[in-house]
Amino acid sequence: MMVGLWLKFIIAAAIVVFSGYRLCIYAEKIAQITKIDRTFIGLILLAVVTSLPELAVAISATKIGALDLAVGDLFGSNLFNLTIVGIIWLVFMKRPKLLSFESTHFMSAGISILLIALAAMGIVFYNLVSAGAGYSNFLVDVESALILVIYIVGVYLVFYSEKGKVTQYAAKPGGRSPSLKLRGTALRSLGEGGRGQSARAWSKFLLYSIILVGSAIYLSGLGDRIARIPVGGVALGGTFVGSLFVAVTTSLPEMAVALSAVKLGFIDMALGDIFGSNMFNMAIISIADLCLGRRIILSAISGEHLFTVLFVLISTALVLASLVYRSKRKAPALAWDSVSILFVFVLANLVNYFLRYLKVQ
């Protein structure tokens, strides 16, 4: 029975990854047809599209009461998204184009740090300071509302600061746009523009959105069941399962987009997608609160998530340091930054795994 459960999880995860990948392709095609600004594509459109699995898992897990699984997926996804940068250094370390990037990424990274720090403050307040404050008379709690407002303001600030820089890409050799052409052949197969092609792009986009959301909902149910599986006499737990298995699965679309973007030489688009996704993941907390009604999700989850938050903050700092380091000099694949980023990811999940035993003592 356990083997069958894991097999279903792998199949559902594969469908999530495939549909997320196809969503990115059609999102790019829609952007071409509608003439959406390229900066908007990286920071908003692709970031939101690749975060749809996290959104679907958070909503469905919240509905079935698997709150630790929902929040664990969000924090764990942020951690894995940052780990993608370490993977990029390993795979594409010889590319000179990786040595330059837009300074705006420091702003988006800073905003993501602020958002996850606010979420951590909410966990500390509701679980350690005011354990009885589990309900609110507001539609959305003040903490969640603040996260949502800062996300919207942050997106505007980053987008506005990038607005004047978009035209510089037109001067690149060959006149290649910095749009994320995940697969040139896949996009060309969509045909040229036109009303018919636009309708087809939108219909395919909606189709894969439905497939992705449905698979993610099914995945969250499987994740909740896996969290109950005892290992060493102790259940795996929603915090560990959400922060590792579900988080990695729902972050694979971001990985596919980022690696494809860097392969085409668009490091800024890849970083924009990673930091944009991390910002949007925190905004999902507000949506989860809406699904709970009057209950506040940050007041009903385990304090163990604070460890994951800490590792996310450490990983973000390492990623920012690695960007400065590699912009100054060309570094090998196994430089201190790539090794440190990957080490933090492994260490975070080891800590979450062994924290299970402390809960039963």
Helices and strands as residue ranges (DSSP letters): H 2-34, H 38-40, I 41-45, H 46-50, H 52-63, H 67-92, G 96-99, H 104-124, I 125-129, H 142-162, G 163-171, G 173-175, H 184-188, H 195-227, E 230-231, E 234-235, H 238-241, I 242-246, H 247-263, H 267-292, G 297-299, H 305-328, H 336-359
